[in-house]
Amino acid sequence: MELECLGACEEVGRSAFLLHTDKKIMLDYGIKIFDKSGIPKFPEQDGKPDFAILSHAHLDHSGCIPALYRDSKIRWYGTPPTRDICEILWKDSMKIMGEGLPYRVQHFKKALKYWTPLQYDQTMRTGQTDITLYDAGHISGAAMIDIEYNGRRVLYSGDLKCEETFMHRGADFVEDVDVLILESTYANREHPDRKKTEQTIADHIHETIDNGGNVLFPAFSVGRTQELISLVRHYDRHVPVFVDGMGREATRIYMKYPNYMRDAKRFRKAINSVTMVSGIPDKRAATRDPSVIISSAGMMNGGPVLNYMFHTNPQSKLIFTGYSVEETNAWYLQNKGYIIKDGQELSVDLPWEYLDLSAHAGRTDLLNFIKHANPEKIILVHGDNPGGFADELVENFGYDAIAPKVGDKIRL
């Protein structure tokens, strides 16, 4: 067995790994939209896979899949929510990035035609290789990918969240694997206590509403928008809530697959009590009176969120709940007090808060996950400093851990 590292090594973004068993299996094939160069980065290309498996639909894991269909007819596998979310995210990326993508509309359509569903806990055999997906607790349909071949077991984590949230139960620990390919996004720090964070968000909402303002959440369309709807309704059943941007369509997909949620009945009740913005009257209503507005884009580089920000009153407040990549508008606002729109720096006077609702495992959960998996070898990916975490696992815990570079080939 051999693993070719085509992306997401010593970086977050463009996850792509080619695993050789008796088959060539592409594990994810994503893009890196926000790079310091200002130019999107795509995976290295090294041979054609026999098929691909997607851990989940976020663009840093799925966004380059249509490029595989420029000159091939391979199958790609993923859960049903992953397929549907990919469709809306790929469409959006084509609209925004256009000629900058390495594929066109015909490749996008071809990719959708060659999808094959794979459910959680359902084992697929191809040749001498067995593949099973497990719930990763990250977003709807997100999966850890378990590959068994020739008596060896490899687990690719994708992005995982062990802690229970409003939307998801959290990933179960997987026992006794030989090789663990593990995300390390938050390997160097813990997330704050989630219940306390939720209560703090609720307190900010009540304070702002009482002062006559709007609470504006710049939110990722997939995962975070749905979590925020659930959170707000858990703590306040009556405050007006408006949802705008691509999160509306992502929410419809969530409702289409209730078995991929922790409590579909509760979420349906929450959805029925909010306004899905469908036109100018709804947009005006959102800022006319005190309310909660959940809008894409999470990093404020597009979507309706900027328009809302400039139409809220001075008693309003911005609340960020997710990571902001450097040199995005969300990062500029939090670090420099302005955003960039149409090439101009525009100062923002609204107060803001950052309250962490990450959908990734924190440091302690990663260490516990490793302990249960008990691997012979750990390959750390999808992080800003996987090398430091690898050194720590070697020196303090005695594991065989490495942090590969893009282009490396690792014998397993």
Buried (B, 14 or more C-beta within 10 A) or exposed (E): BEBBBBBBBBBBBBBBBBBBBEBBBBBBBBBBBBBEEEEBBBBBBBEEBBBBBBBBBBBBBBBBBBBBBEEEEBEBBBBBBBBBBBBBBBBBBBEEBEEEBBBBEEBBEBBBEBBEEBBBEEEBEBEEBBBBBBBBBBBBBBBBBBBBBEEBBBBBBBBBBBBEBBBBBBBBEBEEBBBBBBBBBBBBEEBBEBEEBBEBBBEBBBEBBEEEBBBBBBBBBBBBBBBBBBBBBEBBEEBBBBBBBBBBBBBEBBBEBEEBBBBBEBBBEBBEBBBBBEEEEBBEBBBEEBBBBBBBBBBBBBBBBBEBBEBBEEBBBBBBBBBBBEBBBBBBBBEEEBBBEEEEEBEBEBBBBEBBBBBBBBBEBBBEBBEEBEBEBBBBBBBBBBBBBBBBBBEEEEBEBBBBEBEBEBEB
